[in-house]
Amino acid sequence: MDEMTTSSADLDDDGTRDAADGTPERADGNRGTGDPAADAPAGRDRTIRGAALLATAIALPITLLVAVLAFTKLTPATPAAAPSPSPTTARVQSTTPVEMAAPALATRPATVCRALLSQLPQTIRDLAQRPVTAGPEQNAAYGDPALTVACGGAEPTIPATDEVWTVNGVCWHPVEQADATVLTTVDRETPVAVRVPRSYEQPLQWAAPISSTIVATVPSGGEIPAGCRR
């Protein structure tokens, strides 16, 4: 009777009793580890982990795809910037020779004009140089309609009331015609005339690059009008 009482006292509240080594032991004689996961079968544990990895592998690409689609929808489309036109691109123009007169020149003016023509630029702003029908040693043409340069003409007569303009060190006298403005130098040993068609606005600006070449190749001379004196 006493032996049965002692065995009942050794039972814990959950129906287990302590073995000699301190490990809880169930009343049915099976020891417990105290860890429910450790008590689960190994095959079941591997199945649970495999299912979790598979679920993660499926969910991750879907999440990334949804994020990319949402970003694409929310981001406004930016139109491509239009290419800027090149300032040095010449206009589309005719390449046929421009008809120009070529009066005979004395030796000195002919020499000066050859020096000028050899140094003129290949383009004036966006107008490319074109061939001329006569006198390439004293004439030049640019663009379409043609802006022309004629060296060695007659000295212009300037009325006292007419305007003159200094452009890049050269004094020019403008004469308005029906379809063009004719600018003629009045402070050079040999006159140079530039004809600027009406379609090209602000004719004095077109004379600027020619003025720089004139300063370098055509010596000063003659009476400088009061409007161009410094």
VMD Tcl script that draws the C-alpha trace (Angstrom):
set ca {
  {0.00 0.00 0.00}
  {2.83 2.39 0.88}
  {4.61 1.61 -2.43}
  {1.59 2.63 -4.53}
  {1.34 5.97 -2.69}
  {4.96 6.82 -3.40}
  {4.53 6.13 -7.17}
  {1.50 8.42 -7.36}
  {3.39 11.23 -5.58}
  {6.16 11.12 -8.19}
  {3.72 11.98 -10.97}
  {3.66 15.63 -12.08}
  {0.47 17.56 -12.70}
  {0.67 16.82 -16.50}
  {0.89 13.11 -15.97}
  {4.70 12.86 -16.27}
  {7.33 11.86 -13.80}
  {10.99 12.63 -13.55}
  {13.41 9.92 -14.53}
  {16.59 9.26 -12.65}
  {18.58 11.57 -15.02}
  {16.10 14.47 -14.58}
  {14.46 14.06 -18.02}
  {10.67 14.26 -17.87}
  {9.12 10.91 -18.56}
  {5.51 10.22 -19.36}
  {3.54 7.83 -17.38}
  {3.60 5.44 -20.31}
  {7.36 5.23 -20.09}
  {8.20 7.51 -23.14}
  {10.54 10.37 -22.46}
  {9.64 13.88 -23.70}
  {12.18 16.40 -24.98}
  {10.25 19.49 -23.92}
  {10.40 20.79 -27.55}
  {7.26 20.07 -29.62}
  {9.15 20.67 -32.89}
  {11.74 18.11 -31.88}
  {8.99 15.59 -31.14}
  {7.56 16.02 -34.71}
  {8.63 13.45 -37.26}
  {11.65 14.46 -39.42}
  {9.79 13.82 -42.70}
  {6.99 16.18 -41.75}
  {9.49 18.93 -40.86}
  {11.19 18.69 -44.26}
  {7.79 18.85 -46.00}
  {6.83 22.03 -44.12}
  {10.15 23.73 -44.92}
  {9.98 22.73 -48.60}
  {6.47 24.16 -48.89}
  {7.60 27.44 -47.30}
  {10.55 27.78 -49.70}
  {8.31 27.05 -52.69}
  {5.79 29.65 -51.58}
  {8.57 32.23 -51.20}
  {10.02 31.39 -54.63}
  {6.61 31.90 -56.26}
  {5.66 35.05 -54.34}
  {8.93 36.97 -54.88}
  {8.79 37.22 -58.74}
  {5.11 38.13 -58.60}
  {5.83 40.91 -56.09}
  {8.64 42.29 -58.26}
  {6.45 42.18 -61.38}
  {3.63 44.06 -59.63}
  {6.11 46.71 -58.40}
  {7.55 47.23 -61.90}
  {4.11 47.52 -63.47}
  {2.99 50.02 -60.83}
  {6.15 52.14 -61.30}
  {5.73 52.13 -65.07}
  {2.12 53.24 -64.81}
  {2.84 56.03 -62.33}
  {5.94 57.38 -64.13}
  {4.96 59.94 -66.83}
  {6.40 59.33 -70.27}
  {9.09 61.88 -71.13}
  {9.18 62.80 -74.82}
  {12.56 62.67 -76.48}
  {14.16 66.06 -76.93}
  {14.15 67.31 -80.51}
  {17.63 67.70 -81.94}
  {18.82 71.26 -82.04}
  {19.52 72.63 -85.49}
  {23.18 73.20 -86.18}
  {24.02 76.91 -86.54}
  {26.66 76.10 -89.15}
  {24.37 74.13 -91.47}
  {24.06 75.94 -94.81}
  {20.65 76.59 -96.34}
  {19.42 74.48 -99.20}
  {20.41 76.49 -102.26}
  {21.19 76.40 -105.94}
  {24.75 75.63 -107.04}
  {24.45 77.12 -110.50}
  {26.83 80.02 -111.30}
  {25.57 83.49 -110.42}
  {25.62 85.96 -113.29}
  {27.96 88.87 -112.54}
  {29.80 91.48 -114.64}
  {33.58 91.63 -114.64}
  {34.81 95.04 -115.82}
  {38.51 95.37 -116.67}
  {40.60 96.59 -113.73}
  {43.87 98.49 -113.62}
  {46.89 96.64 -112.27}
  {46.71 97.93 -108.70}
  {42.95 97.37 -108.15}
  {43.22 93.94 -109.80}
  {45.99 92.97 -107.35}
  {44.01 94.21 -104.35}
  {40.87 92.40 -105.50}
  {42.70 89.11 -105.98}
  {44.00 89.39 -102.42}
  {40.48 90.05 -101.14}
  {38.84 87.22 -103.08}
  {41.48 84.73 -101.98}
  {40.68 85.44 -98.32}
  {36.88 85.58 -98.39}
  {35.21 82.88 -96.24}
  {33.59 79.81 -97.79}
  {30.34 80.70 -96.02}
  {28.77 83.93 -94.84}
  {26.63 83.03 -91.85}
  {24.59 80.14 -93.29}
  {25.11 80.96 -96.98}
  {27.58 78.80 -98.88}
  {29.74 80.26 -101.62}
  {28.61 79.70 -105.22}
  {30.45 79.99 -108.55}
  {30.11 83.15 -110.69}
  {29.79 83.48 -114.46}
  {32.68 85.96 -114.81}
  {35.60 87.45 -112.90}
  {36.16 84.96 -110.03}
  {39.28 86.97 -109.17}
  {37.08 90.00 -108.38}
  {33.57 88.60 -107.80}
  {31.99 86.21 -105.29}
  {28.45 85.01 -104.58}
  {26.76 83.29 -101.62}
  {23.41 81.58 -101.07}
  {20.14 81.54 -102.96}
  {19.00 84.21 -103.67}
  {22.57 85.27 -104.18}
  {24.38 87.71 -101.95}
  {27.19 89.08 -104.13}
  {30.57 90.71 -103.52}
  {32.09 92.84 -106.32}
  {35.56 94.35 -105.97}
  {37.05 97.20 -108.02}
  {33.97 99.14 -109.08}
  {33.58 102.88 -109.36}
  {33.86 105.15 -106.33}
  {30.38 105.93 -104.99}
  {29.09 109.47 -104.79}
  {27.73 110.15 -101.33}
  {25.25 112.99 -100.74}
  {25.99 114.97 -97.60}
  {22.69 113.89 -96.03}
  {23.17 110.16 -96.61}
  {23.94 107.82 -93.77}
  {27.14 105.82 -93.51}
  {27.83 102.97 -91.12}
  {31.01 101.56 -89.64}
  {30.98 97.74 -89.42}
  {34.06 95.93 -88.09}
  {36.33 98.82 -89.01}
  {34.92 99.42 -92.53}
  {32.76 102.42 -93.55}
  {29.76 101.39 -95.67}
  {27.31 103.52 -97.67}
  {23.90 101.81 -98.14}
  {21.70 102.33 -101.19}
  {18.22 100.83 -101.19}
  {17.01 99.17 -104.38}
  {13.72 97.47 -105.20}
  {14.93 93.96 -104.40}
  {18.18 94.50 -102.48}
  {20.36 96.77 -100.38}
  {23.73 97.63 -101.94}
  {26.51 98.41 -99.46}
  {29.67 100.06 -100.85}
  {32.89 100.83 -98.99}
  {33.84 104.53 -98.89}
  {37.10 104.40 -96.90}
  {39.16 101.96 -99.01}
  {41.74 102.32 -101.73}
  {39.66 100.02 -103.96}
  {35.85 100.05 -103.53}
  {34.01 96.86 -102.63}
  {30.24 96.52 -103.15}
  {28.04 93.94 -101.39}
  {24.51 93.36 -102.67}
  {22.18 91.88 -100.00}
  {18.76 90.60 -101.24}
  {15.66 91.88 -99.44}
  {14.90 88.40 -98.10}
  {17.98 88.70 -95.87}
  {17.09 91.07 -93.06}
  {19.49 93.56 -91.48}
  {21.96 93.85 -94.39}
  {24.73 95.40 -92.31}
  {25.00 92.19 -90.28}
  {25.70 90.26 -93.48}
  {28.55 92.66 -94.22}
  {30.28 91.97 -90.89}
  {32.38 88.89 -91.91}
  {33.26 90.57 -95.24}
  {34.41 93.68 -93.36}
  {36.95 91.66 -91.40}
  {38.47 90.33 -94.64}
  {38.48 93.80 -96.22}
  {40.43 95.22 -93.27}
  {43.06 92.51 -93.75}
  {43.42 92.82 -97.55}
  {42.24 96.23 -98.84}
  {44.21 99.29 -97.68}
  {42.42 102.39 -96.41}
  {42.24 105.38 -98.77}
  {40.25 108.37 -99.92}
  {38.24 110.85 -97.93}
  {36.51 109.22 -94.97}
  {32.97 110.55 -94.49}
  {32.28 112.43 -91.27}
  {29.86 109.75 -90.11}
  {32.67 107.16 -90.03}
  {35.33 109.30 -88.39}
  {36.26 108.49 -84.83}
}
mol new
graphics top color blue
foreach p $ca { graphics top sphere $p radius 0.5 }
foreach p [lrange $ca 0 end-1] q [lrange $ca 1 end] { graphics top cylinder $p $q radius 0.2 }
display resetview
